[in-house]
Amino acid sequence: MNYEDLKILDELRKNGTITEEEYQREKDKIFSRTGNQSGNSSPFLGMSEDSYVALMHISQLAGYIPVPGLGFIAPIVLWLMNKDNSARVDANGKEIVNFMISMIIYAVISGVLCIILIGFVLLGLIAVLQIACAILAAINASNGGNYVYPLTIRFLK
């Protein structure tokens, strides 16, 4: 524990240089930093919770590289690894799974509609929607928010 940092922080608060909220935030950072030095590592692969949830969202895009199913498997694995450690990870994981299942259903319907040619347009729109939503969700998650995907059927609640 770095008592000198805490002492300086306390003096700044007493002088009115920082607010009580800033004091608490910085104090938490000091305590979390000393906890990690003593061997306690973050359950989120060494990342903050915000970064981990953002990774869960952006990992959906792994399906667009030539590894079949990776964009479906990666977010599920990340979710299952830490769903018991954080309610936020659990809620975002369920949202991602619901979105991916919904997109698969829409893609199958669009595939059938390819017979009358409109399906090709719909498949393109689904791909654009999935990419855009994954990026927006990752940005939102990295800022501490919980993204709600559009056009999602709620299978998991």
CNS distance restraints for C-alpha pairs under 8 A (distance, minus, plus):
assign (resid   1 and name CA) (resid  30 and name CA) 7.96 0.50 0.50
assign (resid   1 and name CA) (resid  31 and name CA) 7.31 0.50 0.50
assign (resid   1 and name CA) (resid  34 and name CA) 5.63 0.50 0.50
assign (resid   2 and name CA) (resid   6 and name CA) 6.76 0.50 0.50
assign (resid   2 and name CA) (resid  30 and name CA) 7.60 0.50 0.50
assign (resid   2 and name CA) (resid  34 and name CA) 7.60 0.50 0.50
assign (resid   3 and name CA) (resid   7 and name CA) 6.08 0.50 0.50
assign (resid   4 and name CA) (resid   8 and name CA) 6.25 0.50 0.50
assign (resid   5 and name CA) (resid   9 and name CA) 6.06 0.50 0.50
assign (resid   5 and name CA) (resid  30 and name CA) 7.73 0.50 0.50
assign (resid   6 and name CA) (resid  10 and name CA) 6.04 0.50 0.50
assign (resid   6 and name CA) (resid  27 and name CA) 6.95 0.50 0.50
assign (resid   6 and name CA) (resid  30 and name CA) 7.76 0.50 0.50
assign (resid   7 and name CA) (resid  11 and name CA) 6.26 0.50 0.50
assign (resid   8 and name CA) (resid  12 and name CA) 6.27 0.50 0.50
assign (resid   9 and name CA) (resid  13 and name CA) 6.37 0.50 0.50
assign (resid   9 and name CA) (resid  23 and name CA) 6.70 0.50 0.50
assign (resid   9 and name CA) (resid  26 and name CA) 7.79 0.50 0.50
assign (resid   9 and name CA) (resid  27 and name CA) 7.60 0.50 0.50
assign (resid  10 and name CA) (resid  14 and name CA) 6.20 0.50 0.50
assign (resid  10 and name CA) (resid  23 and name CA) 7.51 0.50 0.50
assign (resid  11 and name CA) (resid  15 and name CA) 6.08 0.50 0.50
assign (resid  12 and name CA) (resid  16 and name CA) 6.26 0.50 0.50
assign (resid  12 and name CA) (resid  17 and name CA) 5.19 0.50 0.50
assign (resid  12 and name CA) (resid  18 and name CA) 5.94 0.50 0.50
assign (resid  13 and name CA) (resid  17 and name CA) 5.93 0.50 0.50
assign (resid  13 and name CA) (resid  18 and name CA) 5.16 0.50 0.50
assign (resid  13 and name CA) (resid  19 and name CA) 6.31 0.50 0.50
assign (resid  13 and name CA) (resid  20 and name CA) 6.72 0.50 0.50
assign (resid  13 and name CA) (resid  23 and name CA) 6.43 0.50 0.50
assign (resid  18 and name CA) (resid  22 and name CA) 5.99 0.50 0.50
assign (resid  18 and name CA) (resid  23 and name CA) 6.47 0.50 0.50
assign (resid  19 and name CA) (resid  23 and name CA) 6.15 0.50 0.50
assign (resid  20 and name CA) (resid  24 and name CA) 6.20 0.50 0.50
assign (resid  21 and name CA) (resid  25 and name CA) 6.22 0.50 0.50
assign (resid  22 and name CA) (resid  26 and name CA) 6.11 0.50 0.50
assign (resid  23 and name CA) (resid  27 and name CA) 5.99 0.50 0.50
assign (resid  24 and name CA) (resid  28 and name CA) 6.10 0.50 0.50
assign (resid  25 and name CA) (resid  29 and name CA) 6.36 0.50 0.50
assign (resid  26 and name CA) (resid  30 and name CA) 6.28 0.50 0.50
assign (resid  27 and name CA) (resid  31 and name CA) 6.28 0.50 0.50
assign (resid  28 and name CA) (resid  32 and name CA) 6.02 0.50 0.50
assign (resid  29 and name CA) (resid  33 and name CA) 5.97 0.50 0.50
assign (resid  30 and name CA) (resid  34 and name CA) 6.30 0.50 0.50
assign (resid  31 and name CA) (resid  35 and name CA) 6.11 0.50 0.50
assign (resid  32 and name CA) (resid  36 and name CA) 6.26 0.50 0.50
assign (resid  33 and name CA) (resid  37 and name CA) 6.42 0.50 0.50
assign (resid  34 and name CA) (resid  38 and name CA) 6.46 0.50 0.50
assign (resid  35 and name CA) (resid  39 and name CA) 7.04 0.50 0.50
assign (resid  35 and name CA) (resid  40 and name CA) 5.82 0.50 0.50
assign (resid  35 and name CA) (resid  41 and name CA) 7.97 0.50 0.50
assign (resid  36 and name CA) (resid  40 and name CA) 4.85 0.50 0.50
assign (resid  36 and name CA) (resid  41 and name CA) 5.48 0.50 0.50
assign (resid  36 and name CA) (resid  42 and name CA) 7.62 0.50 0.50
assign (resid  41 and name CA) (resid  46 and name CA) 6.29 0.50 0.50
assign (resid  42 and name CA) (resid  46 and name CA) 4.85 0.50 0.50
assign (resid  42 and name CA) (resid  47 and name CA) 6.62 0.50 0.50
assign (resid  42 and name CA) (resid  48 and name CA) 7.50 0.50 0.50
assign (resid  43 and name CA) (resid  82 and name CA) 7.15 0.50 0.50
assign (resid  43 and name CA) (resid  85 and name CA) 7.44 0.50 0.50
assign (resid  44 and name CA) (resid  48 and name CA) 6.65 0.50 0.50
assign (resid  44 and name CA) (resid  49 and name CA) 6.47 0.50 0.50
assign (resid  44 and name CA) (resid  52 and name CA) 6.01 0.50 0.50
assign (resid  44 and name CA) (resid  82 and name CA) 7.07 0.50 0.50
assign (resid  45 and name CA) (resid  52 and name CA) 7.72 0.50 0.50
assign (resid  47 and name CA) (resid  51 and name CA) 5.98 0.50 0.50
assign (resid  47 and name CA) (resid  52 and name CA) 6.00 0.50 0.50
assign (resid  48 and name CA) (resid  52 and name CA) 6.21 0.50 0.50
assign (resid  49 and name CA) (resid  53 and name CA) 6.15 0.50 0.50
assign (resid  49 and name CA) (resid  89 and name CA) 7.80 0.50 0.50
assign (resid  50 and name CA) (resid  54 and name CA) 6.16 0.50 0.50
assign (resid  50 and name CA) (resid 141 and name CA) 5.70 0.50 0.50
assign (resid  50 and name CA) (resid 142 and name CA) 4.75 0.50 0.50
assign (resid  50 and name CA) (resid 143 and name CA) 6.88 0.50 0.50
assign (resid  50 and name CA) (resid 144 and name CA) 5.71 0.50 0.50
assign (resid  51 and name CA) (resid  55 and name CA) 6.11 0.50 0.50
assign (resid  51 and name CA) (resid 141 and name CA) 7.38 0.50 0.50
assign (resid  51 and name CA) (resid 142 and name CA) 5.51 0.50 0.50
assign (resid  52 and name CA) (resid  56 and name CA) 6.30 0.50 0.50
assign (resid  53 and name CA) (resid  57 and name CA) 6.47 0.50 0.50
assign (resid  53 and name CA) (resid  89 and name CA) 6.15 0.50 0.50
assign (resid  53 and name CA) (resid  92 and name CA) 7.09 0.50 0.50
assign (resid  53 and name CA) (resid 138 and name CA) 7.32 0.50 0.50
assign (resid  53 and name CA) (resid 141 and name CA) 5.99 0.50 0.50
assign (resid  53 and name CA) (resid 142 and name CA) 7.30 0.50 0.50
assign (resid  54 and name CA) (resid  58 and name CA) 6.19 0.50 0.50
assign (resid  54 and name CA) (resid 137 and name CA) 7.11 0.50 0.50
assign (resid  54 and name CA) (resid 138 and name CA) 4.12 0.50 0.50
assign (resid  54 and name CA) (resid 139 and name CA) 6.81 0.50 0.50
assign (resid  54 and name CA) (resid 140 and name CA) 7.77 0.50 0.50
assign (resid  54 and name CA) (resid 141 and name CA) 5.08 0.50 0.50
assign (resid  54 and name CA) (resid 142 and name CA) 5.47 0.50 0.50
assign (resid  55 and name CA) (resid  59 and name CA) 5.79 0.50 0.50
assign (resid  55 and name CA) (resid 138 and name CA) 6.86 0.50 0.50
assign (resid  56 and name CA) (resid  60 and name CA) 7.35 0.50 0.50
assign (resid  56 and name CA) (resid  74 and name CA) 7.62 0.50 0.50
assign (resid  56 and name CA) (resid  75 and name CA) 4.94 0.50 0.50
assign (resid  56 and name CA) (resid  78 and name CA) 6.20 0.50 0.50
assign (resid  56 and name CA) (resid  79 and name CA) 7.09 0.50 0.50
assign (resid  56 and name CA) (resid  93 and name CA) 7.39 0.50 0.50
assign (resid  56 and name CA) (resid 138 and name CA) 7.83 0.50 0.50
assign (resid  57 and name CA) (resid  75 and name CA) 6.85 0.50 0.50
assign (resid  57 and name CA) (resid  96 and name CA) 6.89 0.50 0.50
assign (resid  57 and name CA) (resid 134 and name CA) 5.48 0.50 0.50
assign (resid  57 and name CA) (resid 135 and name CA) 7.44 0.50 0.50
assign (resid  57 and name CA) (resid 137 and name CA) 6.16 0.50 0.50
assign (resid  57 and name CA) (resid 138 and name CA) 5.30 0.50 0.50
assign (resid  58 and name CA) (resid  62 and name CA) 7.88 0.50 0.50
assign (resid  58 and name CA) (resid 134 and name CA) 5.50 0.50 0.50
assign (resid  58 and name CA) (resid 135 and name CA) 6.20 0.50 0.50
assign (resid  58 and name CA) (resid 137 and name CA) 7.82 0.50 0.50
assign (resid  58 and name CA) (resid 138 and name CA) 5.78 0.50 0.50
assign (resid  59 and name CA) (resid  71 and name CA) 6.08 0.50 0.50
assign (resid  59 and name CA) (resid  74 and name CA) 6.05 0.50 0.50
assign (resid  59 and name CA) (resid  75 and name CA) 5.75 0.50 0.50
assign (resid  60 and name CA) (resid  70 and name CA) 7.75 0.50 0.50
assign (resid  60 and name CA) (resid  71 and name CA) 4.20 0.50 0.50
assign (resid  60 and name CA) (resid  72 and name CA) 6.22 0.50 0.50
assign (resid  60 and name CA) (resid  74 and name CA) 7.05 0.50 0.50
assign (resid  60 and name CA) (resid  75 and name CA) 6.25 0.50 0.50
assign (resid  60 and name CA) (resid 134 and name CA) 6.81 0.50 0.50
assign (resid  61 and name CA) (resid  65 and name CA) 7.79 0.50 0.50
assign (resid  61 and name CA) (resid  71 and name CA) 5.57 0.50 0.50
assign (resid  61 and name CA) (resid 131 and name CA) 6.67 0.50 0.50
assign (resid  61 and name CA) (resid 134 and name CA) 7.32 0.50 0.50
assign (resid  62 and name CA) (resid  67 and name CA) 7.74 0.50 0.50
assign (resid  62 and name CA) (resid  70 and name CA) 5.65 0.50 0.50
assign (resid  62 and name CA) (resid  71 and name CA) 4.35 0.50 0.50
assign (resid  62 and name CA) (resid  74 and name CA) 7.72 0.50 0.50
assign (resid  63 and name CA) (resid  67 and name CA) 6.66 0.50 0.50
assign (resid  63 and name CA) (resid  68 and name CA) 6.46 0.50 0.50
assign (resid  63 and name CA) (resid  69 and name CA) 5.91 0.50 0.50
assign (resid  63 and name CA) (resid  70 and name CA) 5.10 0.50 0.50
assign (resid  63 and name CA) (resid  71 and name CA) 3.60 0.50 0.50
assign (resid  63 and name CA) (resid  72 and name CA) 6.77 0.50 0.50
assign (resid  64 and name CA) (resid  71 and name CA) 7.19 0.50 0.50
assign (resid  69 and name CA) (resid  73 and name CA) 6.10 0.50 0.50
assign (resid  70 and name CA) (resid  74 and name CA) 5.65 0.50 0.50
assign (resid  71 and name CA) (resid  75 and name CA) 7.03 0.50 0.50
assign (resid  72 and name CA) (resid  76 and name CA) 6.83 0.50 0.50
assign (resid  72 and name CA) (resid 100 and name CA) 7.14 0.50 0.50
assign (resid  73 and name CA) (resid  77 and name CA) 6.11 0.50 0.50
assign (resid  74 and name CA) (resid  78 and name CA) 6.19 0.50 0.50
assign (resid  75 and name CA) (resid  79 and name CA) 6.03 0.50 0.50
assign (resid  75 and name CA) (resid  93 and name CA) 7.24 0.50 0.50
assign (resid  75 and name CA) (resid  96 and name CA) 7.43 0.50 0.50
assign (resid  75 and name CA) (resid  97 and name CA) 7.94 0.50 0.50
assign (resid  76 and name CA) (resid  80 and name CA) 6.06 0.50 0.50
assign (resid  76 and name CA) (resid  93 and name CA) 6.97 0.50 0.50
assign (resid  76 and name CA) (resid  97 and name CA) 7.07 0.50 0.50
assign (resid  77 and name CA) (resid  81 and name CA) 6.08 0.50 0.50
assign (resid  78 and name CA) (resid  82 and name CA) 6.82 0.50 0.50
assign (resid  79 and name CA) (resid  83 and name CA) 5.52 0.50 0.50
assign (resid  79 and name CA) (resid  89 and name CA) 6.46 0.50 0.50
assign (resid  79 and name CA) (resid  90 and name CA) 6.54 0.50 0.50
assign (resid  79 and name CA) (resid  93 and name CA) 5.10 0.50 0.50
assign (resid  82 and name CA) (resid  86 and name CA) 6.62 0.50 0.50
assign (resid  82 and name CA) (resid  89 and name CA) 6.69 0.50 0.50
assign (resid  82 and name CA) (resid  90 and name CA) 7.51 0.50 0.50
assign (resid  83 and name CA) (resid  87 and name CA) 6.77 0.50 0.50
assign (resid  83 and name CA) (resid  89 and name CA) 5.48 0.50 0.50
assign (resid  83 and name CA) (resid  90 and name CA) 4.40 0.50 0.50
assign (resid  83 and name CA) (resid  93 and name CA) 7.60 0.50 0.50
assign (resid  84 and name CA) (resid  90 and name CA) 7.16 0.50 0.50
assign (resid  85 and name CA) (resid  89 and name CA) 7.78 0.50 0.50
assign (resid  86 and name CA) (resid  90 and name CA) 6.35 0.50 0.50
assign (resid  87 and name CA) (resid  91 and name CA) 6.09 0.50 0.50
assign (resid  88 and name CA) (resid  92 and name CA) 6.09 0.50 0.50
assign (resid  88 and name CA) (resid 146 and name CA) 7.89 0.50 0.50
assign (resid  89 and name CA) (resid  93 and name CA) 5.88 0.50 0.50
assign (resid  90 and name CA) (resid  94 and name CA) 6.24 0.50 0.50
assign (resid  91 and name CA) (resid  95 and name CA) 6.28 0.50 0.50
assign (resid  92 and name CA) (resid  96 and name CA) 6.14 0.50 0.50
assign (resid  92 and name CA) (resid 146 and name CA) 6.80 0.50 0.50
assign (resid  92 and name CA) (resid 147 and name CA) 7.64 0.50 0.50
assign (resid  93 and name CA) (resid  97 and name CA) 6.21 0.50 0.50
assign (resid  94 and name CA) (resid  98 and name CA) 6.07 0.50 0.50
assign (resid  94 and name CA) (resid 156 and name CA) 5.87 0.50 0.50
assign (resid  94 and name CA) (resid 157 and name CA) 6.96 0.50 0.50
assign (resid  95 and name CA) (resid  99 and name CA) 6.15 0.50 0.50
assign (resid  95 and name CA) (resid 148 and name CA) 7.02 0.50 0.50
assign (resid  95 and name CA) (resid 149 and name CA) 7.22 0.50 0.50
assign (resid  95 and name CA) (resid 154 and name CA) 7.92 0.50 0.50
assign (resid  95 and name CA) (resid 156 and name CA) 7.74 0.50 0.50
assign (resid  96 and name CA) (resid 100 and name CA) 6.12 0.50 0.50
assign (resid  96 and name CA) (resid 149 and name CA) 7.95 0.50 0.50
assign (resid  97 and name CA) (resid 101 and name CA) 6.12 0.50 0.50
assign (resid  97 and name CA) (resid 156 and name CA) 7.83 0.50 0.50
assign (resid  98 and name CA) (resid 102 and name CA) 6.09 0.50 0.50
assign (resid  98 and name CA) (resid 152 and name CA) 6.29 0.50 0.50
assign (resid  98 and name CA) (resid 153 and name CA) 6.20 0.50 0.50
assign (resid  98 and name CA) (resid 154 and name CA) 5.72 0.50 0.50
assign (resid  98 and name CA) (resid 155 and name CA) 5.82 0.50 0.50
assign (resid  98 and name CA) (resid 156 and name CA) 6.46 0.50 0.50
assign (resid  99 and name CA) (resid 103 and name CA) 6.13 0.50 0.50
assign (resid  99 and name CA) (resid 149 and name CA) 6.52 0.50 0.50
assign (resid  99 and name CA) (resid 151 and name CA) 7.82 0.50 0.50
assign (resid  99 and name CA) (resid 152 and name CA) 5.13 0.50 0.50
assign (resid  99 and name CA) (resid 153 and name CA) 7.06 0.50 0.50
assign (resid 100 and name CA) (resid 104 and name CA) 6.24 0.50 0.50
assign (resid 101 and name CA) (resid 105 and name CA) 6.31 0.50 0.50
assign (resid 102 and name CA) (resid 106 and name CA) 6.23 0.50 0.50
assign (resid 102 and name CA) (resid 151 and name CA) 7.61 0.50 0.50
assign (resid 102 and name CA) (resid 152 and name CA) 5.67 0.50 0.50
assign (resid 102 and name CA) (resid 153 and name CA) 5.81 0.50 0.50
assign (resid 103 and name CA) (resid 107 and name CA) 5.97 0.50 0.50
assign (resid 103 and name CA) (resid 126 and name CA) 6.99 0.50 0.50
assign (resid 103 and name CA) (resid 130 and name CA) 7.63 0.50 0.50
assign (resid 103 and name CA) (resid 152 and name CA) 7.95 0.50 0.50
assign (resid 104 and name CA) (resid 108 and name CA) 6.17 0.50 0.50
assign (resid 105 and name CA) (resid 109 and name CA) 6.32 0.50 0.50
assign (resid 106 and name CA) (resid 110 and name CA) 6.08 0.50 0.50
assign (resid 106 and name CA) (resid 126 and name CA) 7.59 0.50 0.50
assign (resid 107 and name CA) (resid 111 and name CA) 5.94 0.50 0.50
assign (resid 107 and name CA) (resid 122 and name CA) 7.90 0.50 0.50
assign (resid 107 and name CA) (resid 123 and name CA) 6.10 0.50 0.50
assign (resid 107 and name CA) (resid 126 and name CA) 7.08 0.50 0.50
assign (resid 108 and name CA) (resid 112 and name CA) 6.37 0.50 0.50
assign (resid 109 and name CA) (resid 113 and name CA) 6.32 0.50 0.50
assign (resid 109 and name CA) (resid 119 and name CA) 7.84 0.50 0.50
assign (resid 110 and name CA) (resid 114 and name CA) 6.27 0.50 0.50
assign (resid 110 and name CA) (resid 118 and name CA) 7.72 0.50 0.50
assign (resid 110 and name CA) (resid 119 and name CA) 4.34 0.50 0.50
assign (resid 110 and name CA) (resid 120 and name CA) 7.08 0.50 0.50
assign (resid 110 and name CA) (resid 122 and name CA) 5.83 0.50 0.50
assign (resid 110 and name CA) (resid 123 and name CA) 5.94 0.50 0.50
assign (resid 111 and name CA) (resid 115 and name CA) 7.84 0.50 0.50
assign (resid 111 and name CA) (resid 119 and name CA) 5.72 0.50 0.50
assign (resid 111 and name CA) (resid 120 and name CA) 7.45 0.50 0.50
assign (resid 111 and name CA) (resid 123 and name CA) 7.33 0.50 0.50
assign (resid 112 and name CA) (resid 119 and name CA) 6.92 0.50 0.50
assign (resid 113 and name CA) (resid 117 and name CA) 6.53 0.50 0.50
assign (resid 113 and name CA) (resid 118 and name CA) 6.06 0.50 0.50
assign (resid 113 and name CA) (resid 119 and name CA) 4.32 0.50 0.50
assign (resid 113 and name CA) (resid 120 and name CA) 7.79 0.50 0.50
assign (resid 114 and name CA) (resid 118 and name CA) 5.88 0.50 0.50
assign (resid 114 and name CA) (resid 119 and name CA) 3.93 0.50 0.50
assign (resid 114 and name CA) (resid 120 and name CA) 5.57 0.50 0.50
assign (resid 115 and name CA) (resid 119 and name CA) 7.27 0.50 0.50
assign (resid 117 and name CA) (resid 121 and name CA) 7.63 0.50 0.50
assign (resid 118 and name CA) (resid 122 and name CA) 6.44 0.50 0.50
assign (resid 119 and name CA) (resid 123 and name CA) 6.04 0.50 0.50
assign (resid 120 and name CA) (resid 124 and name CA) 6.41 0.50 0.50
assign (resid 121 and name CA) (resid 125 and name CA) 6.28 0.50 0.50
assign (resid 122 and name CA) (resid 126 and name CA) 6.09 0.50 0.50
assign (resid 123 and name CA) (resid 127 and name CA) 6.31 0.50 0.50
assign (resid 124 and name CA) (resid 128 and name CA) 6.31 0.50 0.50
assign (resid 125 and name CA) (resid 129 and name CA) 6.01 0.50 0.50
assign (resid 126 and name CA) (resid 130 and name CA) 6.06 0.50 0.50
assign (resid 127 and name CA) (resid 131 and name CA) 6.22 0.50 0.50
assign (resid 128 and name CA) (resid 132 and name CA) 6.01 0.50 0.50
assign (resid 129 and name CA) (resid 133 and name CA) 5.89 0.50 0.50
assign (resid 130 and name CA) (resid 134 and name CA) 6.04 0.50 0.50
assign (resid 131 and name CA) (resid 135 and name CA) 6.30 0.50 0.50
assign (resid 132 and name CA) (resid 136 and name CA) 6.14 0.50 0.50
assign (resid 133 and name CA) (resid 137 and name CA) 5.85 0.50 0.50
assign (resid 133 and name CA) (resid 149 and name CA) 6.75 0.50 0.50
assign (resid 134 and name CA) (resid 138 and name CA) 6.10 0.50 0.50
assign (resid 135 and name CA) (resid 139 and name CA) 6.26 0.50 0.50
assign (resid 136 and name CA) (resid 140 and name CA) 6.08 0.50 0.50
assign (resid 136 and name CA) (resid 147 and name CA) 7.93 0.50 0.50
assign (resid 137 and name CA) (resid 141 and name CA) 5.96 0.50 0.50
assign (resid 137 and name CA) (resid 146 and name CA) 7.60 0.50 0.50
assign (resid 137 and name CA) (resid 147 and name CA) 5.22 0.50 0.50
assign (resid 137 and name CA) (resid 148 and name CA) 7.86 0.50 0.50
assign (resid 137 and name CA) (resid 149 and name CA) 7.82 0.50 0.50
assign (resid 138 and name CA) (resid 142 and name CA) 6.07 0.50 0.50
assign (resid 139 and name CA) (resid 143 and name CA) 6.47 0.50 0.50
assign (resid 140 and name CA) (resid 144 and name CA) 6.58 0.50 0.50
assign (resid 140 and name CA) (resid 145 and name CA) 5.17 0.50 0.50
assign (resid 140 and name CA) (resid 146 and name CA) 6.65 0.50 0.50
assign (resid 140 and name CA) (resid 147 and name CA) 6.27 0.50 0.50
assign (resid 141 and name CA) (resid 145 and name CA) 4.84 0.50 0.50
assign (resid 141 and name CA) (resid 146 and name CA) 5.86 0.50 0.50
assign (resid 141 and name CA) (resid 147 and name CA) 6.92 0.50 0.50
